[in-house]
């Protein structure tokens, strides 16, 4: 990869995240998905990274987005929502494209219902950030960007 290559990150938002700001504000806060995307775009600009964002409530759309990232993106930042705990298909898509992936969650999934404690994505991700609200995305973007740049340096 050339040193003047501008990193490209695909940010994937899973089911029900389109309802942020309305949905269970005691758990997810009042920040909207649009607010998160704007914060990410601003942070990406300061990092010199290009991001593309997408949201879908449909598992197949998320799988298609992951697959389409192959050859066009350097990494994935994903909040798969409830699919984190149920989707082998999303896990397999991430594994298949073999792009550095950071899993993020607004809430701390390990302080919630026991069914949320298992992630199909975590074993194929370079890391997971949860519990910091909308800042989880910013922390994830920083971690992913740092990881990719370190990988580029090491060849």
VENVENUR-V212255 format. One record per backbone hydrogen bond with DSSP energy under -0.5 kcal/mol. CO is the residue of the C=O (numbers start at 1). NH is the residue of the N-H. If there is no record, write none. Layout:
CO;NH
CO;NH
This chain:
2;5
5;7
7;50
8;74
8;75
9;11
9;52
10;12
10;77
11;13
11;54
12;79
13;56
14;17
16;19
17;20
19;22
19;23
24;27
24;28
25;29
29;21
32;36
33;37
34;38
35;39
36;40
37;41
38;42
39;43
40;44
41;45
42;46
43;47
44;48
44;49
45;48
50;9
52;11
54;13
57;59
58;62
59;63
60;64
61;65
62;66
63;67
64;68
65;69
66;69
66;70
67;70
69;72
69;73
74;100
75;10
76;102
77;12
78;80
78;104
79;14
80;15
80;83
81;84
82;85
83;86
83;87
84;120
84;121
86;88
87;91
88;92
89;93
90;94
91;95
92;96
93;97
94;98
94;99
100;76
101;126
101;127
102;78
103;129
105;131
105;132
106;133
107;109
107;131
108;111
109;112
113;116
114;117
115;118
121;124
121;125
122;125
127;103
129;105
132;135
133;136
134;137
134;138
135;139
136;140
137;141
138;142
139;143
140;144
141;145
142;146
143;147
144;148
145;149
146;150
147;151
148;152
149;153
150;154
151;155
152;155
